């Protein structure tokens, strides 16, 4: 049985700039029945609830804390084609044809995000343009090879190589030797987007309960999900808790690991300062394994993320290190104050590919986006809804990807992962 969890959305720029109000979302009291019980109020869960409700299903969603409490409400807000792993990882296991299918569905995930924002009038500052930047010379060759491979093998010709003045037109710094520009990528306010999906799900007929942690799943037909003061009986259950499951589904333990990322947001920049940071209002991430990423908010704050922790403790001198990175990239920001600092867990898989599947005939799950879920989680919700409705072919393309547990068991997998990550951090510096 999982431990009781009930959390407020942590202090962050996102929490203080919420523009979406939900209909009442009380804690679950007593017994209710539904066609589908969705566990988790992030993008995956809210998208699943929305797409099922639009198909006419009676849906109950349970969230342990507040809607958007987890990574969905704290992330960098980048919406990008692709996965948390290189597409070659998928190709090596499933073959080129299936890898092409998954690549195209990742592009569809971005288009779906834009469609949901427009169709449900979600005020989330959606902007287009994304840069994947080389930090050192060897990464230039790696990124150019990636560009060539995507075009030749996957038919993706949307990437443009930028360097010199053409790159400075997008990011006003001389630090990067080059970058891939992707017009199909973009960024948004992740908490407003998640709340917008939840609001749309409510309007479509789904019932949302906050402060209602799922404590136990009785795997019968129908299934029953127990909370502290109630239960949901449903024909289907969707597990969408990702890094915040807390042992609810033992089979999924060890298949994902929580990795804490950290972010800061500056005070609002002047128009002159913003024009000397990201003149085209693109999002950017660098090509390191332990990467940094940033973008401008709707009110021109620089939102900068990076670093990683597997032990739940914030790294030492975190803000000082981030401020130094920002000053190196953009000297004009050397004296800009930091207004917010926050962190949160994402769920990573051993191969960094998303983990979708069924545990029984009526228990589905989607997890492990490995830092690349802002768009893909929305598509996961649509695919889960389709699978429950009897159209599982596209869901099964993702579910065919095999996943292994992190080595080391309960006690050693975190130290082993830290050791491996330290190796890649060292490689990033070379």
N, C-alpha and C positions, 0 to 999 in steps of 0.2 A: 504494500500500500504506500502511495506517495505521501510525502510530507505536505501539510497544509501550507499554501503560499498565498499571500495577499499583499499586494504592493501598490503604492502610488507610482505614477509615472515620475521618474527622477527629474530633478531640476535640470533644465537645459534651455537653450534658445528655442528649441522646438516647442517645449511645453508652454513657454511664455509668449508664443506667437500663434497659438491655436485659433483657427477661424471656423471650425466645424463643431456644431452642437448636435448631440444625439438625442433621440427620444429617451425616456427613462430606461435605465438598464439596472434593475435591482439585483440583489443577490437571489439565487434560487432558493425558494422555500417550498417544501413538499414535493409531491411526485407529479411529473408531467410526461406527456407522450409526444413523440415526433416521428417523422419519417427518418430524419437524419439528425444525429447529435455531432456537432463540430466542437472539438476541443482546441482552443487557442484563438485569441483575438488579434493576431497580426495580419499581415497581408494575405498569407495563405488561407487562414481561417475565414477572414472576412470575404475574400474573393469566392471561396467555396460556398459560404452561406448565401452570398448574392446570386451566384449562378444557379444554385439549386432552387432558391426561392423563385427565381425567374422561370424555372421549369415547372413550377407548381408544387414543389415539395414543401412539407411542413418542416421547418428547420429550427433547431435550438442550438445556439452557440454559447459555450461556457468559457469564460476568461477568468484566470486566477486573480488577476489584479484589475487594472484598467485597460480598456481597449488601446492597443498600441504600446503596451508597457515594454515589450522586448525590443529586439533589433529593428523591427518595423517602424518604431517611433523614435529611434535614436541614431539611425545610420547616416552615412554620407549622402544619401539621397540620389545616388547615381543610377540611372536606368540605361542598361547597356546590352547589346547583343552578346552572345557567348555565355560561357559558364565560368565557375570558379577555377576550373582546370583548363588546360589547353585542349582544343578540340581533337588533337592527335591522340590524347588519352582515350577518348571515346572511340575513335577510329581503330585504335589498336586492339580494342576488346570486341566491339560490335561490327566493325567493318565500315568501309567508306560510305555505303548507301545509307545505313542507319545513322552514321555520324552526320551526313548531310541533312537527314531529316531533323535531327536534334538541333543542328545549327539554324536551320530555317525556322524551327519552332522558337528558338531564342530570339530571332528577329521578330517573329509574330508576338512574342511577349512584350516587346517594346511598343509595337503598334497597338496592342491591346491596352497597355497602360494609357497611352494617349487617348484611345477611344473611351475608356472608362472615365477619365478626367473630363472629357468633353460631354459625354452623355449624361453624367451625373453632376455636372457643374461643380467640380471639386476645386476649391481655391488653394492650390498647392504650388503656385509659382513655377509651372512647368516651362523649362527652357531646353533648347536643342544645341548640340555641339559637345564633343568629347575629345580629349587629347590623352593619348597613352605615350608618355614621355620617357625617352632614354636618359639615364643619369650618367652613364659612362660610355666610352667608345664601343666596348664589346656589345653593348645592348643595341647599338645602332644596327649591326648586322643581324642580330636576333629579331628585331622588330621588322626589318626589311624582308627577312625570310618569311616571317609570319604573314606579312602583307602579300607576298608572292604566292604563298601556299593557299591562302584563303581565296585569292583570285583564280588561281589555276585549278584547284581541286574542289572548291566549294562555290565557285561562281560569284564570290562576293567582291565587288569592285568599288565599294563605297569608301575605302580607305585612301587617304592622300598623305604622302610623306611631306613633312614640313621641316625646314631648317633655316637658319639665318633669319633674314628679315621677314620671310613668310611665316615663320614660327612666332616671331615677336608680335606679329599682328594679332595673335591669339593669346599668347602668354608673354608678358613684358619682362623677360629675364634672359640673361645669357647663360644660365646654369645648364640648360639642357642642350645637348648636341643635336637633337632632332626629336620628332614625335610623329606618331600616326594620328591624323585627324579623322574622326568618324562623325559624319553629319547625322547618322541614325541614332547615336547616343545622346544622352542629355541628363538633366537633373531636376529634382523637385523637392518640396518640403515633405519629408517622409511621414511625419505624424499627421499632418493635415490630409495627406493622401490616404493613409490607413483609416482615419476617422471618416473620410468621405466614402470609402468602401463600406464601412460599417453602417453609415447613415443610409446608403443606397440599399443595403441588405434589409435594414428595418423597413424601408419604404416598400420593398418588394414582398414583405410579409414575414421575414425571419424574426425570431425572438432572441434577443441578446441578454445574457446575464453576466454582469461583472462581479468581482469578489466572490467567485463561485468555482474554486479549484476542483478539478476532477481528481478524486482520491482513489477510485477503483473502477475498473471496467469488468463487468460480468459478461463473459463472451458466450452468450446464448443467442438464440434466434427467436425473438428479438434480443438485442443486447441491452444492458443497463449500465449507466454511468452514475456513480454515486458521488455526491458532494457532501460537505459538512452538514447541511440542513435540508438536503433534498436528493432527488434522483431523476434521471431522464431515461425513459425506455424508448428505444429507437430501433428501426430495422437496420440502419447503418450507422457506423461511427467513423468519423474522420479525425485522426490525431494530427494536429498541426501546432504542437507546442515547441518544436525545434529545440533550441538550447535550454528551454525552461520546462522540460517534462518532469524532471525530478524523480526519475525512477518509475513513472507511471506504467510504462510498457517495458518490461525487462528485456525483451528480445532486441530492443533498440539501444540498450545500454552498451556503450563501447563502440557503437557504429558511428557515433558523432562525439566530438569533443567541444566543449565551450571554449572559445577564444575571445578574450576581452580586447576590444579596440577602444581608443580614446579620441576625443574630439575637443576642440576649442573654437569659440566664436569671438571675433573682435567686436569692438564698438562699430557702428555704421561708418563706412568709408565715405569720403567726399567723392563727387563724380570724377575729379581729377585723379584721386588715388585709385579708384576702381579701374579707370582707363589705363593705369600703369601697373595693373595686376592681371586682369583677365578682360581685355578690351571687348571681346565678343561674347562675354558671359558664358564661356564654356565650362564644363567640368574637366578635371585633370586627375589622373593618377600616374605614378611613376612605374617603371618596369622592374623595380626591386621585388624580391620574394616577400619580404616584410615591407610593404609599400606604404607610401604616404599619398594622400589624396586631398583634394580641396575644390571649392567652388565658391561663388558668391550667393548670398541669400537674396530674397526679394527686396530687402531693405539695405542691400550692399554691404553686408558683413562678410568678411572672409571666414568661412567655415573650413577648418583644417583638421584632418584626421590622420591617425597613424599609430605606431607602436603596437605592441601586443603583449598580453599577459595570459598565462594559463593557470595561475594560482589564485586569481581573484583579487590580487593586490595591485594597486596602481603603481607603475614603474616609478622609481625615484627620479626626482627633478624633471618630471614629465613636462610641466608647463614651460619650464626654463628651456628645455631642449626644443620644444615646438616653437617657442618664440625665436630661438636662434636660427632654426630652419627658415622661418618666415622672413627674418631680417636678411638672411643670405640670399634668398630668392628675390625679395622685393625690399630694397633698402628704404623706399619711401614709407614703408610700414614700421620702421624701427621703433617709433615712439607711439604706435597705436596701442591702446589698452585692450586687454583681454577681458571680455564681459562674462563669458560662460566657459565652464569646463565640465565635461561629463564623459561617461563610458558605458559600455554594455557588451553583452556576449553575443557573438554569432556562433553558429554551429558549423564546424568543418568536418568533412569526411576524410577518410584516409587517402583517397585518391582525388579529393577536392571536387568530385562530380556529385550532383544532387542525388539523393536517395529517395526514390518513390517506390511504393509497393503496397501489397496486401498481406496481412498476417493471418486472416481467416477470410471466409467468403464475404463477410460484412464489415470488416475492420480494415480501413485504408489509412495510409500515412504519406506525408511528404515532408522532407527535412533536408538539412545538410547543404544549404546553398553555398557555403564556404565564402561568404562575403560578397556574393554576386546574385542576391535574391530579390532585389527591389522590384525588378520587372518580372523575373521568372516565377516568383511566388504567386503573382497574379494569374499567370498562365496555369500554374499548378492547380489553383482553385478551379479554373474552368475545366481542366482535364479531369480532376477528381469528380466534378459534377457530371461530366459526360460519362465517366466510367460507371458511376452509380446508376445513371440512366440507361446503361446497357451499351454505350459506345466507348469501349475501353481501348481501342486500337492505338490511339496516340498516347494515352497514359502508359500503355504497355511498352512503347518504345523506350521511355525512360526507365520503367520498372525492370527492363531486361539487363540494365547495367549492374553487374555484380558488385557487392560491397563487402569488405572485410572489417573485422574489429581492429581497433588500434592495438598494437602488440603491448604486452606487459601486464595485462590484467588490470584489475581495479586499482592496485596500489602503484604499479610501475608505469602505466601508460602515460601519465602526465610527465614524470621526469624524463621518459624517453622522448616524448614530443618536444619538450623544452630543449633537450640535447640536439635533436635534429634541427629545430628552428635556429638555435645558436650557430649551427654549421652554415645555414643559409644566410643568416645575418652577416657572418664573416665573409661569405662569398659576395654578398652585396657590396662590401667595402672594397673588394679587389677590382 
